[in-house]
Amino acid sequence: MDARCPECEKVARLDDDITVVKCPHCNFEADYDSYLEIMKDQVINMSFEYIPDRPGI
């Protein structure tokens, strides 16, 4: 299964047992639980940096 690499943002691979995420492009590797935490932190950071494009607000 494919996953998004948190370091280079290219396609990483999730093994069939859903235990390890590996990126062949930048050699990122993490167990699945750690990967989820990393991605969760990135989403939280993106939401704090979001500035809506609404005139008049």
N, CA, C and O of each residue as an XYZ file, in Angstrom:
228
protein
N       0.846     -1.161      0.000
C       0.000      0.000      0.000
C       0.901      1.236      0.000
O       2.011      1.203      0.532
N       0.423      2.308     -0.590
C       1.193      3.537     -0.659
C       0.898      4.447      0.525
O      -0.195      4.427      1.091
N       1.883      5.234      0.879
C       1.759      6.245      1.926
C       2.555      7.457      1.469
O       3.368      7.358      0.550
N       2.330      8.579      2.093
C       3.084      9.786      1.750
C       4.261      9.912      2.708
O       4.097      9.830      3.925
N       5.434     10.111      2.152
C       6.620     10.265      2.983
C       6.580     11.626      3.674
O       6.396     12.645      3.007
N       6.749     11.664      4.997
C       6.716     12.944      5.699
C       7.973     13.790      5.495
O       7.970     14.980      5.807
N       9.033     13.199      4.983
C      10.273     13.951      4.790
C      10.392     14.521      3.380
O      10.657     15.712      3.219
N      10.198     13.685      2.354
C      10.370     14.174      0.984
C       9.036     14.340      0.254
O       9.007     14.867     -0.859
N       7.950     13.904      0.856
C       6.591     14.013      0.334
C       6.357     13.200     -0.934
O       5.369     13.426     -1.633
N       7.236     12.269     -1.240
C       7.017     11.368     -2.370
C       6.289     10.129     -1.857
O       5.920     10.059     -0.684
N       6.086      9.165     -2.730
C       5.347      7.957     -2.364
C       6.243      7.001     -1.587
O       7.296      6.580     -2.065
N       5.801      6.671     -0.384
C       6.480      5.674      0.445
C       5.637      4.405      0.416
O       4.511      4.412     -0.082
N       6.176      3.334      0.943
C       5.480      2.044      0.931
C       5.156      1.600      2.345
O       6.006      1.651      3.234
N       3.935      1.170      2.545
C       3.485      0.559      3.789
C       3.482     -0.937      3.560
O       2.868     -1.419      2.609
N       4.165     -1.683      4.428
C       4.260     -3.124      4.197
C       2.903     -3.799      4.358
O       1.963     -3.205      4.889
N       2.808     -5.037      3.899
C       1.540     -5.768      3.901
C       0.988     -6.016      5.296
O      -0.222     -6.166      5.464
N       1.861     -6.059      6.302
C       1.412     -6.287      7.681
C       0.978     -4.996      8.372
O       0.534     -5.019      9.520
N       1.110     -3.867      7.665
C       0.781     -2.532      8.197
C       1.563     -2.287      9.488
O       0.992     -1.935     10.520
N       2.874     -2.480      9.409
C       3.726     -2.277     10.574
C       4.856     -1.286     10.329
O       5.327     -0.643     11.268
N       5.303     -1.153      9.065
C       6.459     -0.313      8.765
C       6.190      0.506      7.503
O       5.648      0.000      6.521
N       6.579      1.784      7.551
C       6.521      2.666      6.382
C       7.960      2.957      5.970
O       8.773      3.382      6.790
N       8.271      2.723      4.684
C       9.615      2.960      4.158
C       9.509      3.786      2.886
O       8.632      3.565      2.051
N      10.422      4.741      2.759
C      10.490      5.552      1.545
C      11.739      5.170      0.757
O      12.852      5.279      1.272
N      11.567      4.725     -0.479
C      12.732      4.365     -1.292
C      13.491      5.577     -1.822
O      14.605      5.433     -2.326
N      12.908      6.761     -1.715
C      13.529      7.969     -2.263
C      14.511      8.615     -1.288
O      15.599      9.030     -1.688
N      14.130      8.701      0.002
C      14.987      9.397      0.968
C      15.397      8.497      2.134
O      16.049      8.955      3.072
N      15.020      7.222      2.077
C      15.359      6.223      3.086
C      14.691      6.470      4.442
O      15.174      5.982      5.463
N      13.586      7.222      4.461
C      12.803      7.361      5.688
C      12.235      5.999      6.050
O      11.804      5.245      5.178
N      12.236      5.686      7.350
C      11.645      4.442      7.825
C      11.117      4.663      9.237
O      11.801      5.235     10.085
N       9.892      4.203      9.477
C       9.292      4.327     10.804
C       8.234      3.238     10.971
O       7.645      2.770      9.996
N       8.008      2.845     12.216
C       6.908      1.920     12.443
C       5.612      2.690     12.211
O       5.598      3.920     12.255
N       4.533      1.967     11.966
C       3.279      2.587     11.540
C       2.723      3.559     12.574
O       2.224      4.622     12.206
N       2.797      3.221     13.853
C       2.289      4.115     14.898
C       3.065      5.427     14.936
O       2.469      6.494     15.086
N       4.375      5.357     14.802
C       5.193      6.576     14.760
C       4.877      7.398     13.526
O       4.808      8.625     13.593
N       4.684      6.726     12.402
C       4.326      7.406     11.158
C       3.021      8.184     11.326
O       2.922      9.335     10.900
N       2.032      7.560     11.940
C       0.753      8.242     12.160
C       0.921      9.480     13.033
O       0.296     10.507     12.770
N       1.749      9.400     14.058
C       1.994     10.554     14.926
C       2.686     11.681     14.163
O       2.341     12.851     14.330
N       3.661     11.328     13.328
C       4.372     12.325     12.524
C       3.393     13.026     11.587
O       3.398     14.253     11.481
N       2.556     12.243     10.910
C       1.605     12.829      9.972
C       0.552     13.655     10.697
O       0.123     14.690     10.187
N       0.130     13.217     11.871
C      -0.843     13.980     12.658
C      -0.259     15.336     13.038
O      -0.949     16.352     12.948
N       0.990     15.364     13.457
C       1.650     16.624     13.797
C       1.739     17.547     12.579
O       1.566     18.759     12.709
N       2.008     16.985     11.403
C       2.085     17.808     10.197
C       0.732     18.425      9.858
O       0.663     19.578      9.434
N      -0.335     17.668     10.043
C      -1.676     18.191      9.769
C      -2.021     19.308     10.744
O      -2.592     20.324     10.349
N      -1.682     19.127     11.994
C      -1.944     20.169     12.997
C      -1.175     21.434     12.644
O      -1.723     22.533     12.724
N       0.094     21.290     12.253
C       0.892     22.456     11.868
C       0.305     23.146     10.641
O       0.284     24.375     10.574
N      -0.171     22.369      9.671
C      -0.774     22.958      8.485
C      -2.039     23.734      8.839
O      -2.295     24.791      8.263
N      -2.826     23.227      9.773
C      -4.075     23.908     10.130
C      -3.792     25.231     10.846
O      -4.546     26.190     10.683
N      -2.723     25.294     11.630
C      -2.369     26.543     12.302
C      -1.831     27.580     11.321
O      -1.990     28.782     11.534
N      -1.198     27.118     10.251
C      -0.623     28.023      9.259
C      -1.620     28.470      8.195
O      -1.318     29.364      7.404
N      -2.802     27.861      8.166
C      -3.796     28.162      7.152
C      -4.356     29.569      7.343
O      -4.780     29.943      8.436
N      -4.349     30.335      6.261
C      -4.927     31.667      6.259
C      -5.991     31.685      5.174
O      -5.666     31.589      3.990
N      -7.268     31.807      5.558
C      -8.327     31.798      4.545
C      -8.236     33.016      3.634
O      -7.862     34.103      4.073
N      -8.573     32.829      2.393
C      -8.548     33.907      1.415
C      -9.961     34.473      1.287
O     -10.664     34.212      0.311
N     -10.358     35.244      2.280
C     -11.695     35.845      2.260
C     -11.556     37.360      2.448
O     -11.134     37.826      3.506
N     -11.907     38.098      1.438
C     -11.805     39.552      1.586
C     -12.813     40.073      2.612
O     -13.941     39.588      2.711
N     -12.376     41.054      3.354
C     -13.277     41.692      4.314
C     -13.267     41.083      5.693
O     -14.009     41.535      6.565
N     -12.461     40.087      5.918
C     -12.416     39.479      7.250
C     -11.186     39.903      7.962
O     -10.962     39.498      9.102
